[in-house]
Amino acid sequence: MEVSNLTSAKQSVTGLGYDDLMALNTFIVQRIKAERAILSRKAKRTLVVGSTVSFTGNHGETITGTLRKKMRKYAQVDTTSGPWRVPMNALKETT
């Protein structure tokens, strides 16, 4: 989205009432969930068990490990600090 479109969207939201804001929030949350699902499906198709992957940890550090198991939305990744349960859309394949 361009900056001018984002600015005009923000200005439009300013004039909305409570009920309209709640409806808009519901719509935005649904869109975010749909986009995350698309990213998860894409990652699930491209990653294979045994791949070396990386992701951002809880404190912002980059963690690298080996993909052990693919589940519906999450993956189990073996790292030097132990196993992690990571959302599929958070994984990036490393070489």
N, C-alpha and C positions, 0 to 999 in steps of 0.2 A: 504494500500500500504506500502510495506517495505521501510525503509530508503534508502537502496541501489537503489531500483527502482526509488524512488523520486529523488535521486541525479543524476542518469543517465538521467532521463527525463529532469531535469533542464539543464544539460549539452547539451543535444540534442537541446533544445529550443534556446540556446545561438547562434547557428549557423544559425537560420532561418532568412529569410528576412521579410520585412514588410507585404507583401501579405500572406505569409505563417503564420505569427503570427496572422493576422486578421482572417484567416480561422480557426486556432487552437482556438482562443478566442471564435469564434462562436460555435465551437464544445463543448468547455468546458462549456459555458453558457447553452447550450441546455441540457447537462448532469446534471448540477446542478438543472435546472428547473425540469427535469424528476425525480431526486431523491427527491426533495422537494414535488412533486406531490404524489409520492409513500408514503412518510411519512404522508402527509395530509390525504390521503385516509385511511391509517392504523389508524391514530388518530380518524378520523370520525367514523370508524367502532367500535372502542373500547370504545369511550366516549359516555355517555348518558346525556341527559338534566337532571340537578340536581346534577351531579357529582361535587365533590370538586376538583378543578384543580389548578395548579400553573404554572407560567411562569416568565420569566425574563423581568422586566420593562425597560423603556427607559434609566435609569441611572444605570442599572446593579443589581437592587434590585429584590429579589424574591417576587412576588405578588401572593397571594392566593385568590381564589374566587369561585363562583358557576357558572357552565355552564348554561346559560339561553337559548341560541339558537345556533344551528349548521347551518351554511350556506355552500356554495360550497367550499370555501377555508378558510373561517374565522369562528370564533365563537364569540359570544357575552358573556362576562364574567362579572358577577356582583361582584364587590369588595367593600371594605369599603370606598374606595375613588371614587366610581362611576363606571359606566359601561365602559368596555374596549372592543375594537374590536381586536382580537388576531388571528394570523395565526394558523390554526389547528396543523401544525407541531411543533409549539412552546409550545403546552400544554402538561403538564404531570399530570396524575391523582395522587392525593394525598389521603391518607387514614385517 
